[in-house]
Amino acid sequence: MGISAILWDFDGTIIDTLSQHFLVNQKIYSLVKPNEKKDNWPEALTNLDKYIKAEYETVNWRDLYKTFGFSEEQTNQAGGMWTNQVSKNRELMKMFPGIYDILQSIDLPQGICSLNCSDHIKNILQANGIDHHFTSVVGYNDVSFDSQKPHPEGFLLCIDKMNIKNSGTIFYIGDHKEDVKFAKNSEIALKNRGDDFSILTIAACYGGSDCSSWDVQPDFVAHNTSDISEIIRKFV
């Protein structure tokens, strides 16, 4: 079966956002816990390398905020601040080298499934001149709280919006172990509803991620963005 679509994660896969996330979460922490001295801040907020390690070790943003010592109420408060604080640091968001050329070379339907806000993603895509490559963008705000990655709802919603045929191979490209679980859960969900898609995963390990210790391994690993083109080319 040929390739039906390419689906992407956003943060850490298309756009290098870790430096921005580090600064944004420092700001959010200072707002949620204004009386906390910096000497007592979580280790993950003391330098970028430690933050990157924490982000890749946690499942999602709520899980990350638990490691900051946030209560459920504080986590909700922090989540409500996210989009506004990110918009103030937009200049830090840059595409990984080579991504633009890859998107230009792929003549297939493409979509994004992310834990970021879909409106924010669309703004960043437009600012980088790549929004026209994506027929569907699904963010955390497009699915219910209980259906966030690695639950398959966002994946199914994304491909339904793309209106692609119900068989073939779909690539999912992401930088986190939960992306692999997301893709595998989605393949099961698609087969359960009668679709005949095969989903292959590419781990985006060019932005700080290391998939060698993941409990669920990807089908392919991209150590450089150029590896993505080489992997997909084998199936075209």
Secondary structure, DSSP 4 states (H G I P E B T S, - for coil): --EEEEEE--BTTTEE-HHHHHHHHHHHHHHHSTT--GGGS-GGGT-HHHHHHHHHHSSSHHHHHHHTT--HHHHHHHHHHHHHHHHTTGGG-EEPTTHHHHHHH--S-EEEE-SS-HHHHHHHHHHTT-GGG-SEEE-GGGS-GGG-TTSTHHHHHHHHHHT--SEEEEEEEESSHHHHHHHHHHHHHHHHTT-EEEEEEEEE-SSS--GGG-SS--SEEESSHHHHHHHHHTT-
